[in-house]
Amino acid sequence: MNLTGQQVLPVTQAEAWAALNDTAMLQAAVPGCEAITPTGEHSFDVQMAVSIGPVKAKFKGKLQLSDLKPPQSYRLSFEGSGGAAGHGKGSAEVTLQALAPRETQLAYTVTASVGGKLAQIGSRLVDAAAQKLAEDFFARFRAALLERHPPPAEPVSAVTPAPASASAPSPGLLARLLAWLRRLTG
């Protein structure tokens, strides 16, 4: 299976890099992820509940980051087993590129293989499930980024009209109302 894509993230490149290395944020963003536990420098144990077509299983796996070039790129290697449901392994190349002060493009290329029951259900179903997982991840990840790094408030214009008093209408409003009533009765 090969999966490639790009996403524009509403944060700086440094903020995107920090979020991609925040295990709590990733655990919340990855659908079905139950735990991401650091086991060493740039290595993690992962537990996930996965459902692909008729195959449902809890997977235990290992992730290893390598070729780190903060804040531009890294390589992620993974392998996991879901018992009788099957197993999978692969790698992902992730790159970040600043597009604007608060806009970063994340590009990814994933190569993976599966075995066991997962391989028997067909590559189309596995590919579609992987694409859906990626879409769900990025929707959750983007929402978490916006919560952590909200966009700056719109600047207030220098000339702001004074609010109308609740007890007395403004003279302009009163004049328009009277002119409208004259046209109706006139």
PAKOLTI-635469 format. One record per residue (C-alpha): residue number from 0; residue in three letters; x, y, z. Coordinates in steps of 0.1 Angstrom, whole numbers, plus 5000, padded with zeros to 4 digits. Layout:
% residues N
NUM ALA X Y Z $
...
% end
This chain:
% residues 186
0 MET 5000 5000 5000 $
1 ASN 5012 5035 4991 $
2 LEU 4996 5066 5004 $
3 THR 5007 5102 4997 $
4 GLY 4991 5135 5005 $
5 GLN 4995 5171 5016 $
6 GLN 4978 5191 5042 $
7 VAL 4980 5229 5050 $
8 LEU 4982 5234 5087 $
9 PRO 4971 5268 5102 $
10 VAL 5002 5272 5123 $
11 THR 5039 5281 5120 $
12 GLN 5064 5254 5110 $
13 ALA 5078 5253 5145 $
14 GLU 5043 5248 5160 $
15 ALA 5035 5221 5135 $
16 TRP 5068 5203 5144 $
17 ALA 5061 5205 5181 $
18 ALA 5026 5191 5177 $
19 LEU 5039 5162 5156 $
20 ASN 5062 5154 5184 $
21 ASP 5036 5157 5212 $
22 THR 5024 5122 5221 $
23 ALA 4993 5134 5239 $
24 MET 4982 5155 5209 $
25 LEU 4989 5126 5185 $
26 GLN 4971 5101 5207 $
27 ALA 4940 5123 5207 $
28 ALA 4942 5129 5169 $
29 VAL 4948 5093 5157 $
30 PRO 4914 5075 5155 $
31 GLY 4914 5044 5176 $
32 CYS 4947 5052 5194 $
33 GLU 4946 5040 5230 $
34 ALA 4981 5047 5240 $
35 ILE 5015 5061 5228 $
36 THR 5042 5053 5253 $
37 PRO 5078 5065 5249 $
38 THR 5103 5036 5252 $
39 GLY 5135 5054 5244 $
40 GLU 5148 5083 5223 $
41 HIS 5125 5087 5194 $
42 SER 5109 5053 5199 $
43 PHE 5073 5045 5211 $
44 ASP 5050 5016 5219 $
45 VAL 5015 5021 5204 $
46 GLN 4981 5005 5211 $
47 MET 4953 5010 5187 $
48 ALA 4918 4995 5180 $
49 VAL 4914 4991 5143 $
50 SER 4884 4982 5122 $
51 ILE 4889 4975 5085 $
52 GLY 4858 4960 5069 $
53 PRO 4849 4928 5088 $
54 VAL 4883 4927 5106 $
55 LYS 4884 4943 5140 $
56 ALA 4913 4940 5163 $
57 LYS 4935 4957 5189 $
58 PHE 4970 4962 5176 $
59 LYS 5002 4966 5195 $
60 GLY 5031 4982 5177 $
61 LYS 5063 5000 5177 $
62 LEU 5072 5034 5162 $
63 GLN 5107 5047 5155 $
64 LEU 5115 5082 5143 $
65 SER 5147 5086 5123 $
66 ASP 5164 5111 5100 $
67 LEU 5152 5139 5121 $
68 LYS 5158 5174 5106 $
69 PRO 5139 5197 5129 $
70 PRO 5116 5215 5120 $
71 GLN 5116 5202 5084 $
72 SER 5113 5164 5082 $
73 TYR 5116 5130 5097 $
74 ARG 5111 5093 5088 $
75 LEU 5087 5072 5108 $
76 SER 5090 5034 5108 $
77 PHE 5063 5012 5123 $
78 GLU 5053 4976 5128 $
79 GLY 5024 4961 5146 $
80 SER 5005 4930 5153 $
81 GLY 4968 4924 5159 $
82 GLY 4970 4887 5167 $
83 ALA 4948 4866 5144 $
84 ALA 4936 4898 5126 $
85 GLY 4971 4902 5110 $
86 HIS 5001 4924 5111 $
87 GLY 5015 4954 5093 $
88 LYS 5047 4973 5089 $
89 GLY 5059 5002 5069 $
90 SER 5074 5036 5069 $
91 ALA 5064 5072 5063 $
92 GLU 5083 5103 5052 $
93 VAL 5070 5135 5067 $
94 THR 5081 5170 5056 $
95 LEU 5070 5204 5067 $
96 GLN 5074 5236 5046 $
97 ALA 5064 5271 5058 $
98 LEU 5041 5287 5032 $
99 ALA 5032 5319 5052 $
100 PRO 5037 5331 5088 $
101 ARG 5008 5309 5101 $
102 GLU 5006 5284 5073 $
103 THR 5027 5252 5070 $
104 GLN 5024 5225 5044 $
105 LEU 5027 5189 5057 $
106 ALA 5035 5164 5030 $
107 TYR 5036 5127 5036 $
108 THR 5044 5095 5018 $
109 VAL 5035 5062 5034 $
110 THR 5046 5027 5022 $
111 ALA 5031 4998 5042 $
112 SER 5023 4961 5039 $
113 VAL 4998 4940 5057 $
114 GLY 4995 4902 5063 $
115 GLY 4970 4878 5079 $
116 LYS 4933 4884 5077 $
117 LEU 4940 4921 5067 $
118 ALA 4957 4909 5035 $
119 GLN 4928 4886 5027 $
120 ILE 4902 4913 5027 $
121 GLY 4917 4930 4997 $
122 SER 4939 4960 4989 $
123 ARG 4910 4983 4979 $
124 LEU 4894 4980 5013 $
125 VAL 4927 4984 5031 $
126 ASP 4936 5014 5010 $
127 ALA 4902 5030 5015 $
128 ALA 4904 5024 5053 $
129 ALA 4939 5040 5053 $
130 GLN 4927 5070 5034 $
131 LYS 4898 5075 5058 $
132 LEU 4921 5071 5088 $
133 ALA 4944 5098 5073 $
134 GLU 4914 5122 5067 $
135 ASP 4901 5116 5102 $
136 PHE 4935 5122 5117 $
137 PHE 4941 5155 5099 $
138 ALA 4906 5168 5108 $
139 ARG 4912 5161 5145 $
140 PHE 4948 5173 5143 $
141 ARG 4938 5206 5127 $
142 ALA 4911 5211 5153 $
143 ALA 4937 5204 5181 $
144 LEU 4962 5228 5165 $
145 LEU 4935 5256 5163 $
146 GLU 4926 5250 5199 $
147 ARG 4962 5252 5210 $
148 HIS 4972 5280 5187 $
149 PRO 4940 5301 5179 $
150 PRO 4943 5325 5150 $
151 PRO 4950 5361 5160 $
152 ALA 4919 5382 5166 $
153 GLU 4908 5405 5138 $
154 PRO 4922 5440 5144 $
155 VAL 4897 5465 5155 $
156 SER 4893 5495 5132 $
157 ALA 4905 5528 5144 $
158 VAL 4871 5544 5140 $
159 THR 4845 5524 5159 $
160 PRO 4810 5539 5160 $
161 ALA 4797 5545 5195 $
162 PRO 4770 5521 5205 $
163 ALA 4735 5535 5205 $
164 SER 4720 5542 5239 $
165 ALA 4692 5517 5248 $
166 SER 4671 5545 5263 $
167 ALA 4671 5569 5234 $
168 PRO 4674 5562 5197 $
169 SER 4701 5580 5177 $
170 PRO 4690 5611 5159 $
171 GLY 4698 5596 5125 $
172 LEU 4676 5565 5132 $
173 LEU 4648 5587 5145 $
174 ALA 4649 5609 5115 $
175 ARG 4648 5579 5091 $
176 LEU 4619 5563 5110 $
177 LEU 4599 5596 5109 $
178 ALA 4606 5600 5071 $
179 TRP 4594 5564 5065 $
180 LEU 4562 5570 5085 $
181 ARG 4555 5602 5065 $
182 ARG 4558 5582 5032 $
183 LEU 4534 5556 5045 $
184 THR 4508 5581 5056 $
185 GLY 4514 5607 5030 $
% end
